[in-house]
């Protein structure tokens, strides 16, 4: 199997298609990239900005140019010696009129040949959901929509569809007899008579409803809690084969050299899915989008090369945070905001909030599953459905990881430990539910009474466990990622997908242990520092991490800014808008994202305001997507507008400039480590220059690739001192990437399979260096990446004094710095970093 040397993520949409990408191939080759890492290119809903709302998995998206344009692009890719890694969607499709398979199901019900393709419970316990797929897209209650004439019949040729604004549903063919002989007259009669329309809708294979119904009653599985993304049943081998025909063909034609599996945790049986995928992709490079907790490991039996790199991202990011400042930062945060809730309690509260407002129907379905089994067991006969629901909520709230991977063949020790931790915590917090929790736990640890169960009962118990596993991940994603990470703002550089803000950074020793483990287990996993899903750009995080080095300055500035800006807030009955927690968030965001020239353009102002609305809605404290508090949101926007006035900027910009200055050095060290640590470095589009983006859709804005082509040519002719003198323009970052990728391409085996050895420094600033070596046979490379530089800067510049890197006694004394091209015979840090603020030494 070929292992990529470096991958570059491209986000395709109607504004960046295959033709435009074709013009980028030569540039990426020149930069040192080996693989294009493509967002989904399958036919998506018209106008899709990201491609994850797919409507046909076996067609190349015509909005991107279709298969002919794709073949032309692949030809260019191969001509340049590059390869292609494709993001594949296996879990869901768009619930949309353009999804012809699903429309066939809506038209024919269970008799449709595609009825089994989608994860639908046709025999739901609730009568109003039996035999009809819920279609929760109405903007208000069903009866009101009928009364207001918003639900209409429309004739399209020989077909009649039910339309609700942009939504379109095909009628049950048996309903057509209602419209003969005079179809147009009959349609008009139904459109003007709510009673007739109601009768017609009762005989359809779908039940159109208010969108909020799906939060509490639902008979299909969604992608997370998104109503218009319906999940597929790819655990069925026939469904798998039918939905993977195009992927299989393009792998066989060697157009797809690698696959990135989206949302692996949403699948019923991830291991079986990956084994089937591997059967037709034997030599492909495969990674999975899997978010791992700090001490969690990817299942070793999965036939993949690793993850998409969130585990690496958070370990790398954390090593630039001063772990010894945790208590001081906690005091600053809690005193400024007035918050009293702990991180753990906030996490539990937000998960409960998401269950109550978005996933109650899913939990209800799980409770019904176990209730049916409980009725036949004397220990469960008196347990009520209400009690089971409450107990399931508690287990899911305290689940410590995204999910477990129990199936008919496996129940690992790690899965047992995660389950036990969840049940133990649930019992501790809700002792009144101990009986219900004990009963549910038996279904997971089934050996305790397996002899009492029939084969059918064992089958049902396993189905319950595997179904349960499909919902802990979405709850973690929505309750933690999309709620807690916007509500707990102690240091928001730590608030990242797969991160844990309660852990204030990562010690160097822990980072080295992570890399050593990775070199042993999944050495070809992706090393990412930014993706289309990260909460903020890699260089925004690098800046904000600098705050951990200067808590006193941060505290003093907070006080000064807060006093100055108090009058800029709206005050309603003593309630400040925005509150201090959101104010704290705004200041960090501005410090991290401000352009280097500190010019406040209308575009930047609008980006910050749009981001702030998203942030406060995700936090779900004062406003939310379901029920926005427009007064609070408008107050936040007005506050931001007033922050950009001269009075505040005069106080703010000097400190922001200082943070940005040190952030540059964090960014360069971060990039160097990413490219040299065990794993395959990944680059998000545009991030070869400074990445000051915020969360999507901000990070999906068009990238100026033409300027990047020009700059790459410039840096090859530039002096390093000139690049450093103008480091704010980002060329120095591109230069570093270009130089280090050249080394990776020249010494591929060293970085693909070489060992990892932590190195230590001695002297006054020994803890301000992250250093390690890679070795394979006679090939050796030494990486020296500075951090915590606020304590190293003197009047004459950075002064490392007596700090020296210690190398093994039998290692060479002469090295070449691959970044500067200079020969090195002394590992005194001042000398090694004399011409560039990070070093890659090769023997």
N, C-alpha and C positions, 0 to 999 in steps of 0.2 A: 504493500500500500504506500502510495506517495503521500508525504506529509507536507502541508503548505509551509512556506517560510514566513509569509506575512499576508494577511487578508485585509481587504478594503471594502467596507460596507457601502453599497450604493442603494439609495432609496428611490425606487421607480414610482412614477405616477404620470398623469397626462401631461405634466409640465417638464418631466425629465424622462424621456423614452429611450428606446433601444438605439435610435439614430444618434441621439445626443451622447449616449454612453459610448458609442463606437469611436467618437472623437476623443474620448478620455483614455483609451486603452494604452496608447503610446506613453502618455504621461505617467500612468500608474506603473508601467514597466520601468520607466526611467527612475521613478521614485524608489523602486526596489520591491514593490509588491509582487507576490507570486499568484495570488488568487483574488478574483472579484467575488465578493460575498453579497449576493443579491437579495433584496427584499422580495416578497412574493410577486411572481410575474404571471400568475394564473388569472383567468378572467374574473374580474371583481365587479362589484356594483358600479354602475356608470358614475364617473367623477371621483372614484375613490382616491384618497390622498395617501394611502398606505398599502393597500392590496390585501389586507387581512379579512375584508368582507367579501370573500370569494363566492361566486355564483356558479362557476363551472371549473372543476379541478382538472379537467382533461382538455382545456383549451388555453393557449397562450393569450394573454390579454390583448385584444385588438387595439385598445387605447394606447398601448405601449408600442404598437406597430405590428402585432401579430407574429405568427411563426416565421414568416419570411424575413421580417426585419430582425427577429431573434437569431435566425440562422446566419444572417450577415454579420451580426455582432459577434456571435460565437466564432465565426471564421476569423474575424479580426483578433479575437482573444487568442485563439490557437496559433495564429500566424506570429504573434508576439511572444509565444512561449508561456502564456499565462493559462490559468485554469479557472473553473467556475464552481462556486459553492452556492447551492440554492436553498433558500428558506422555504420549507414545505409546511403546509397547514394540514394537519391530520385530524384535528379535533372538532372543527365546526365549519359551517357555511353561513352565508347571509340568509336571513328570513326575508326574502325579497321577491318581487314579481319576476325578476330576471333569473331567479334560481328555478330552472325549468323542472328539475327533479322534484323539488318541493311543491311546485305548482301542480305537478301530476298527482302528488299525494293529496293536496287540497281538493282536487277535482274528483279523485277516485277513492279516497279513504284507504282503508286497509287492503282493498283489492289492488291498489297501485303496486307496480313492480318495485317501486322505490320506498314503499311504506316502512320496510325494515332498515332503510339506510339512516334514518334519523332516530334519535333517542327519545321516543315518544311512549308514554304510558296510555295506550288506548283504553285499557280497562281500569281506569282510575276509580277509586272508591266513591268519589263525588259524582252524583248523577249528572250534574251539569258539565262534567268533563269527560263523560264516557262517550267514546266513539267520535269525538270532535277534538281536533287539535286547537288548543288555545291560540288565538291571534291577538295579542294584547297591544294594540296600536292606536286605540282611540284616545283623543285628547281629553275626553270627559266621559261621564257615565253613558253606557250604551243607550239607555232610554232617551237621554237628552240629545244624543247624536241623531237618533231616529226622528225625534220630534222636530229637530232643527233642519232635517232634510240633508244632513251631511253625508249620509250613507246612500249611495246611488248606484243604480244598475246602468251599465253602458254596453251597447252592442258594438262589437268589433268583428265585422265580417259575419261569419257563421257562429261566433261565440258571444256569450254574454258574461260579463264580469261584474263583480261587485267592487265598487271603487270608494275609497275614503281618502280624499286628497291624493297624495302620491302613491298610496297603497292600492293594490289591485289583486283581487282574489277570484279564481275561476269557480263557477258554479258547479255543483253536483249535476251530472248529466241528466239524472232522473228529474231534475227540476225544470228541464226545458219544456216539458209538456204544458206547464203553466202559461207559456208565452205563444201558444198557437191558437188560432191561425194568424192573428194580427200582432206580430212581435212588438212593433213600435208602440202600438196603443197599450199593450199589456205592460211594457216597461214603464211607460208614463204613469199608468195606474198604480203600479207598485211604488214608484218614486214619490208619489203624492200621498200614499196611504201607509203610515207607520205600522198599522195592524197587519196589513198584508205583507209588508217587508219583514216584520217579526216572524210571521208564519214561514216565510221563505227561508229565513236564516236558520230556523230550528232544524231544517232538513239538510243543512250543509255539513260537510266533513270538517269544517272549521267553526270555531266559536269566536267571533270578533268581540273584543271587550276593551274596557278602559285599561290603559297601560299599567296602572297601579295594581290591577288584579293579580298580575304575575308575581308580585312580591309576596303574596299570601296564598294563592292557589295557582298551581301550574302543573301541566302534564307533559312538559318536555324539558329537557336539560339545556340550559343556556351556556354560552361561553361567559364565565363569571356571572354577572347579573344583568347582562345586556340582552334585552328582549329580542332584538333583531339579529342575533347570532345564535343559530340553533345547532346543537351538537350532533355529531355523526356517531354511528355505532360501528366504528372500525374494528371492534373486537370480533365482529362477524367477518370471517375470512372472505366471503363473497363481497361484502361491502368494501373491505380493504382492497381487494383485487380491482374492483370496478372504479374506485376513486383514485387509484394509483397507476392507472394505465399510462398516462402521459409521463409521469415521473419515471416509471419503469423503462419506457422507450427511450427517454432522453439520457438515462444512465447507460443503457445498452449502447446508445450511439456515441457515448463518451462526450456528450455536451454538458451533462452534469457530472462533475468530478467529485463533488462532495455534497452532503445534505445537512441542513440545520433544521432540527425538528422543533417546531413551535409548541409551547405549552404541553410538554410531555406529561405533566402531572394531571392533566384533564382526562387522560385516557383511562378506560376501564382496567386494562392490563398492559401497562407500558412495556414490560419485558417481552411479552409475546408480540406486541406490535414491532418492537425493534428487531426481534429475531426474523420476523417476516420481511422487514425492510432490508435487513442484511442479506437475506437469501438472494435478492436480485441486485444487490449493490456490494458484492463481495469485496471489491477493491476500493470502494468509495470511502472518503474521509467523512465521518458522521459525528456531529456533536448535538447535544440536546439542550434546550432552554430549560435548565433545572436550577432552581435557587436553593442553595444549601445553607443551613444554619452553620454557625461558627465551627462547631466540632462534628458536623455531619459529613458523611462520605457518600459519594456517588456509588450506587450498587455495583459491586465489582463484576457481577455476572452480565451486566448489560454489554452488548456487542458494539460499543461506541468508543470514540477516542477521548471523550470528555464532555465538558459543559461549554456553554457560550461565555463563561468567564466572569459571572458576578461574584463568585467566591474569590477569585483573584483580585478583582476590582476593590472589594472592601478590605481585603488584607493590605493591599498596596496603599490605598487611601489612608487607612488607619495608621500606617507607620509614620505618616507625616503629622500626626496629632500628638501633642505632648500628653502622654497618659498620666503623668504626675500632676497635672493641673485639673484633674477631674473634680475634686471637692471644691476648689476655688471657683470653677466655672458653674458648678451646680448652685453655689451660693449666689453668684451674680444673676443667674437665670431666674431662680425662684424668687429672689428679692425684687428684681425688676418687674416681673410679670405678676407677682402675687399668687401664683399657682401653688396649690398644696397637694395635688394628686401625684402619686408616684408614677413612674414610667409603667410598671407592671399593671397597676390598677387602671391607668389610662388605656393600655393595650386591651385589657379585658373589657372595659366599657365600650370601646370603639367596635370591638368584634360583636358584642351584644347589640349594639346600635345597628350594625350592618345586617345582622340576622333579623332583627325586628322589622327593619324598613325595606330590606331587599331580598332576604333569603328565607323568610318564614315558610313559604310554600315548599321549598326544598327540604327544610327540616321536618315539616309536617309529613311529607312523603316518606322520609326515613322512619319517622315514628310509626306510621301506619305499617311499614314493612315489619318492624320488630313487634308491633302489637299483634299482628296475625300469628307470629310464632309464639308469643307469650301466652296466648289463650289456651294452648295445648299443654302447657307446663304448669305444674301446681305451684311453683315458685313465682310464676309470672301472672297467674290468673287474676289476682287482685290489683295488679298494677294498671293504672289508668293511662289512657292515651296522653292526657295532660301531663302526668308525671313523667312519661317517657320523653315527651317533647322537652320538658325542662331539663331532664338529665342529659339529653343529647346536646342541648345548647351549652351546658356547662363543660362537657368533654371537649367540644369543638372550640370553645373560648380559650381553654387552657392547653390546646394542642401545641406542642413546642416546635414542631417543624411543619413544612408545607403539607406533607402527606407520608403515609407508609405505603408499602408495596406488597401486601399480602395477596397471594393468589392460590390456586389449587395445589401448587407444588412447593410453595415457600412461605415461611413465617420466620423471618430472620430475628436474631437476638436484638439487633438495633431497633427493629420495628416493635418488638415486645417492650423494650425499654421506653420508647416514646409513648406507647399506649399506656403503660403503667404510670408514667409521669403525669399524663393527662388525667387519668382516672383518680390518681392520688390527690392531685391538686383540686380537682372538682369536688372530691369528698371533703377536703379540708375547708374549702370555701362554702360548700353547701351541704353540711352534715345531714340536713333534713331529707336529702335525696339519696342517702347512702344505699337504701334497699334497691331503688331503681338503678343506680349506678352499678351496684354489684351484679344485678341481673344482666345488664347490657354488657358488662365486662366479660361475662361468661361466653358470650357469642364470639368474642375475640380470642379468648384463651379457652378454646372449646374442648381441649383435652380433658378438662375437669369433669365433664359429664357426657362425653361423646358416645358412650355405650347406650345411653338412653335415647339417642336420636336416631330416627330412621334416615336412610340415604337421602330421601327427599328433604327432610328437615336440615340435614347437613348442607345440602345444596342451597337451600334458602338462606341458611346462616352465612354461608360463604358469599352469596350474592349481596346480602345486606352489608357485610364488611367491605366488599369491593366497591359497592355503591357509596358507602360512607366516605371512602378514601377520595372519591371524586369531588367532594365538597369542602374538605379542609383546606385545600389549596386556594380555591376562589375566595374563601373567607379570609385567609391570611392576606391575599392580594388586596382585597377591598377594605378589610378592617385594619390591617397594619400598613401596607404599602401606600394605599390611597386615603388613609385617614390619619393614623398616628404620625406618619412621616411629615404631615403638614401641621400637626397640632403640638408636637413636642419639639421645641426649637432651640434647645440648649446650644448646639453647634450643628448647623444644618448641613455642613459638608459630610457629616456622618449619616444623614438621613437619605440613604440610598437603597435601591432595590437589593434585597438580600442582606442589608446591613442591620446593625443593632445599635441604635443611638444610646442605649443604656451602657454600652461598653465604650469608654472614652478612649478611642484609639487602640492601636495594636503595638505591643512591645516588639523590638527588633528580633529578640529571640523567638517569639511566637511566629513572626513573619518568616524567619528562616526555617522553622519547623514545618510550616505550611509548604514552603517550596521544596523541601527535602521529600516530604510525603508525596507531593505532586510529581516529582521526578521519578519516584518509584511506581506510582499507580496510574496516573493519567497524564503522562508527560507531554501529550499532544493536545491537551485541552486549550481552549482559546484564552488568551490574556487580553481582556478588554479594560478600557478605562472610560469608554463612552459608548452608549448604544442608543437606538431609537426610543428606548424605554427609560433611560436614566433620568433622574429627577433634575439634574443640572449638568452642564458641560464639565469636562474633566478639568479645565483650567479655572472654572468657577470654584470647584471644590478645592483645588490647589491653593487658591487665594484665601478662602475662608479658613482653611486649616492653620494659616498663619496666626489667626486670633488666639489659638491655643497656646502660643508662645508669649503672648502679651496680655494676660487677663487684666492687669491693673489699668493699662491704657484703654482697653475695651470698656471696662467698667466706668472709667472717668468720662470717656466720650459718650457712652450711653446716657449718663446722667445729664451731661451738657446738652445733648441733642434733645432728650426728652423734655427738659425745661423749656428749651427754645420752641419746641413743636407742640407743646401742650395746647396752645390756643388754636392750633390748626385742626384739632379734632372736633368732631361733633359731640355734644354732650346732651343726652336725653335722660332726664331723671337720674343723673349721676352715673349713667352708663356711657363710657367713652367709646367712640367709634373712630378708628379701629381701637381695639383693646390693646393692652401692653404686650400681650403675647404676639399678636399680629404685627405690632410696631417693631418688636424685637426681630421678627422674621424679615420685615421689610429692610431694615438697616443691613442685615447680613446679605440679603439679596443684592442690594445696591453695591456693597463692597465687592461682591464676587463678580458681578456682571457688567459693571461700568466700563465703557470703552476706554482704551488707554489714553486717548486724547481728552477724555472727560467732557466731551461735547455732548450736550443733551439734545439729541435730535428728536423730531416728532416721532420717528420710527421707534427709537429707544423708549421714549415715554409711553407710547402705545403698547409696546411689548411688555413693559413692566406692569402696566395696568391690566392687560389681558391675563398675564400670569398671576397677578394678585387675586383676581376674581376666581380663577381656577383654584388657587391655593386655599382661599377661605371657604370655598364650597367643598373642597375635598376634606378640609379639617372638620367640617360638620359641627362647628361650635356655635356660630351665630347665623349661618346660612347654609344652604345645601342645594345640590342640583335638583332634587325633587321639589323643594319648596324654598326658592330663593328669598332672602330678606333684602329687598331692593334698597331699603333705607340704609342698612349696614354697608352694603356693597358700594352704594353711591358715596357714602362717607369715606370709605377706603380710597376710592378713586380721587375724591377731592383732596384727601390728605396727601396722596402721592403727587398730585399736581402742585400743591403748595410746598412740598419738599424740594421741588426743583427751582424754587425761588432763590435769589442770591443770598439772602440772610442765612439760610441753612447750608447752602453749598460752600460758602466761605469757611464754615466750621468743619464740614464733612470732607471736602475734597483733599486736603492735605493728608489726613489719615488714610483715606482710600488710596491715594497715590503710594503711600508707604506699603500698604497691604499688597497692592498690585506689583510693586517692585520685588518683594520677597516671593510673591506667588510665582513669578517667572522662574525662579530657581527651583522651587518645588516642582513646577511643571516639567522642567528639563530633566530633573532626577527621576521623576515619575515615568517619563517617556523612555529613558534609558533602561530603567529596571524592567519595564514592560517588554522591551525588545530583547532582553538578555536572560531573563529568568526562565525556568522550565515552562514550556508552553509555546503556543503560536500567537504572536502579537496581532491584535486586531485594531484597525483604524476606522473610526466612524467618519463618514464623508465630510470633508472640509476641516477635520481636526488636525491636519498636518500644520495648520496655522493655529493661532490661539482660539480655543473653543470656549466662547463666552455665552453659549446658548443656555436656555432654560428648558424645562420639560416640554414634551410635544404639546401642541404643534410647533412651538418655537424652534425646536431642533430639526424640523423638517422643512425649514425655509430653503429656497434655492441657494445653491452654492456657486460662487463665482469660480468656476474651474479654469476659465481662460486666464485670469490673473495668476492662478496657481501654476499654470504651465509656464508663464513668463517668469515668475519668481524662482522656479526651480532652475531655469537656465541662468538666472542672475547669480544664485548662490554658488554655482559651480565656478564662477569667475571672481567671487568675492573673497576678501580677507576675513578671517575669523574676527579680528578686532573690530572690523567695520560692522559685521553682523551683530556683535555684542553692543556696539555703540548705538545701534538702532534696534535693540531687541524688542521694543514695543510693537514693531511691524510684523513680528511672527516669523521672519525669515530664519532666525536662529533655531527655532524649533524644527522647521522643515529641513534645515541643514543637518541637524542632529539625526533626524529620522533617515535621511538619505545616506549619511555616512554609516550609521549602525546597520541599516538593512544591507548595505554593500558587504559588510563583514559577515552577516548571517548568510548571505548568498554565496560568499566565498568559502565559508566553513560550515556547510549545512549540517554535517553529522555532529559537530561539536554542540550546536544549539538544539538539535533535534533529540539527541540521545545522550549528551554528555552529562556527567555527574554534577552535583551541586554541592558546594562547600562554603559555608559561612566563613567570613574573614573578620578579624577584629582589629580595631585601631587602638593605639595607646596615646596618651598625652591629654592635654587639657580639654580638648573638644572630641574625645573619643566617641561619645554617644551621639555626635552630630553627623556621623557617617554611617551609611548602610553600604556594606561591601560584601561581595561574595565572588567565588570563582566558578567557572565551568571548565571541566576537563574531560577529554576523551583521548586516550593514548598520549601522544606527545603534544597534542593541541591543548592549549590553555588560554583562558581569557579571564581577566580580573575586572570587575565592575566596581566603580567607586562613585556613590551617589550621595551628595551632601543633603542635609535636612536641618531644620531648626536654626536657620542662618541669622536670625535676629541677634543671637549672642556671639556671632563671629565677626560682624562688621565693625571695623574701627575707622578712624579718621582717614587712613590711607587705603581703605578698602577692606576686603576680607582678609583676616589674619588668623591662620590656623595654629600659629605658634609652634609648639613642639609635637603637634599631633602627627602620628606616623602610622601607616598601615603595615601590619605584621604579616609576612608571607611565610609559608613553610620553608624550613632551612634548606631543603634540597631543590627548591624551585629556582628558576633563572633569576639573575639580577638585572638583566637587560630586557626591556620591553619596548614595544612601539605603541604609542597612544593612537588608536585607530581613528579617533575623532579629529585630532590635530595633525596627525602624521609625524609627530616628533618622537624621538627616541628618549626613553626614560630609564635612568639607572639608580633612581633614589625614590623611595615611596613616602618621603615626607610630603604630607598633603599640600602644603603651600607650594611645593615644586610641581607636584602632579597636576594641580588645578590652576597653575599659573596662567595658562592661555585659554582655558575653557572651564566652566564651572561644574563639570562632571567628566569622568574618564572611563574609557574602555581600553584596557591594556591587553595586547595579544603577544604571545611568545613567538 
